[in-house]
Amino acid sequence: SPQYAALASARPLTVADVQRGVLDDDAVVLAYRLGDRQSYAWVVGRTSLEVVTLAGRAEIEAAAREAHAALSTSGRAADASLAVFAEKIIWPVSARLSGRRVAVVSDGLLDYVPFAALPVGRGGEPLVATREVVVLPSASTLGLQREMYAARRPASRPLAVFADPVFQADDDRLGPNAAVSRPVTAVAMRSEDGLDPVDPLSRSASSVGLAGFVRLPATRGEASTIAGVSGG
């Protein structure tokens, strides 16, 4: 893909480039870099740049693992773990997060925990309650995407919703005269008897302990409701 190649080879933006071409007055970029002894958070606004020193990698990543594990539970255990993690990475910069939008560029195991769910201050609301939170691989990527799509014609409708896919060749929605093909080449998958050809869909199912995928008809109703609310 030429577009993917462009992203992969994008020139890193300077702070001035980000401020001039990526940000507006209502947004900030929050970028992290974990270090062995101490870590750093850069808060980049339209006309400002601040650097905040944080704890070292081991301490922050330990809190990230605990918060990630706690998210599978509910109640005070999850809330407490999220607060411990937030205290290390969000609370030190929360007063500097001006505007309505925060673009987060994380590092290492920070990706384990959704930033939008982190409380802002002790007993505070989650970040998403007061901010629009976006996670980016880099600020340079966002800048390049904006350049690429600047001249793109706007979509004729506000939303595209995909739901209720066809998984089986005998699905009654295909009709008796439907031409069913398998465009994806089967791949070799090791089994007890050697290498067997397995199509990617079956491989995905087996990797999570399923014999196969079955239809989820309720998703069609959900998609129709979402489309109706959006006006699409």
Secondary structure as the mmCIF struct_conf table of DSSP 4:
data_model
#
loop_
_struct_conf.conf_type_id
_struct_conf.id
_struct_conf.beg_label_comp_id
_struct_conf.beg_label_asym_id
_struct_conf.beg_label_seq_id
_struct_conf.end_label_comp_id
_struct_conf.end_label_asym_id
_struct_conf.end_label_seq_id
HELX_RH_AL_P HELX_RH_AL_P1 PRO A 2 ALA A 8
TURN_TY1_P TURN_TY1_P1 SER A 9 SER A 9
HELX_LH_PP_P HELX_LH_PP_P1 ALA A 10 THR A 14
HELX_RH_AL_P HELX_RH_AL_P2 VAL A 15 GLY A 21
TURN_TY1_P TURN_TY1_P2 VAL A 22 VAL A 22
TURN_TY1_P TURN_TY1_P3 ASP A 25 ASP A 26
STRN STRN1 ALA A 27 ARG A 33
BEND BEND1 ASP A 36 ARG A 37
STRN STRN2 SER A 39 VAL A 44
BEND BEND2 ARG A 46 THR A 47
STRN STRN3 LEU A 49 LEU A 54
HELX_RH_AL_P HELX_RH_AL_P3 ARG A 57 ALA A 70
TURN_TY1_P TURN_TY1_P4 LEU A 71 SER A 72
BEND BEND3 THR A 73 THR A 73
TURN_TY1_P TURN_TY1_P5 GLY A 75 GLY A 75
HELX_RH_AL_P HELX_RH_AL_P4 ARG A 76 ILE A 89
TURN_TY1_P TURN_TY1_P6 ILE A 90 ILE A 90
HELX_RH_3T_P HELX_RH_3T_P1 TRP A 91 ARG A 96
BEND BEND4 GLY A 99 ARG A 100
STRN STRN4 ARG A 101 VAL A 105
HELX_RH_3T_P HELX_RH_3T_P2 GLY A 108 TYR A 112
BEND BEND5 VAL A 113 VAL A 113
HELX_RH_3T_P HELX_RH_3T_P3 PHE A 115 ALA A 117
BEND BEND6 LEU A 118 LEU A 118
STRN STRN5 PRO A 119 PRO A 119
BEND BEND7 VAL A 120 GLY A 121
TURN_TY1_P TURN_TY1_P7 ARG A 122 GLY A 123
STRN STRN6 PRO A 126 PRO A 126
HELX_RH_3T_P HELX_RH_3T_P4 LEU A 127 ALA A 129
TURN_TY1_P TURN_TY1_P8 THR A 130 THR A 130
BEND BEND8 ARG A 131 ARG A 131
STRN STRN7 GLU A 132 LEU A 136
BEND BEND9 PRO A 137 PRO A 137
HELX_RH_AL_P HELX_RH_AL_P5 ALA A 139 TYR A 149
TURN_TY1_P TURN_TY1_P9 ALA A 150 ALA A 151
HELX_LH_PP_P HELX_LH_PP_P2 ARG A 152 ALA A 155
BEND BEND10 SER A 156 PRO A 158
BEND BEND11 ASP A 164 ASP A 164
BEND BEND12 GLN A 168 GLN A 168
TURN_TY1_P TURN_TY1_P10 ALA A 169 ASP A 170
TURN_TY1_P TURN_TY1_P11 ASP A 172 ARG A 173
BEND BEND13 LEU A 174 LEU A 174
TURN_TY1_P TURN_TY1_P12 PRO A 176 ASN A 177
BEND BEND14 VAL A 184 VAL A 184
HELX_LH_PP_P HELX_LH_PP_P3 THR A 185 ALA A 186
STRN STRN8 VAL A 187 SER A 191
TURN_TY1_P TURN_TY1_P13 GLU A 192 ASP A 193
STRN STRN9 GLY A 194 VAL A 198
HELX_RH_AL_P HELX_RH_AL_P6 PRO A 200 SER A 207
TURN_TY1_P TURN_TY1_P14 VAL A 208 GLY A 209
BEND BEND15 ALA A 211 ALA A 211
TURN_TY1_P TURN_TY1_P15 PRO A 217 PRO A 217
HELX_RH_AL_P HELX_RH_AL_P7 ALA A 218 SER A 230
TURN_TY1_P TURN_TY1_P16 GLY A 231 GLY A 231
#
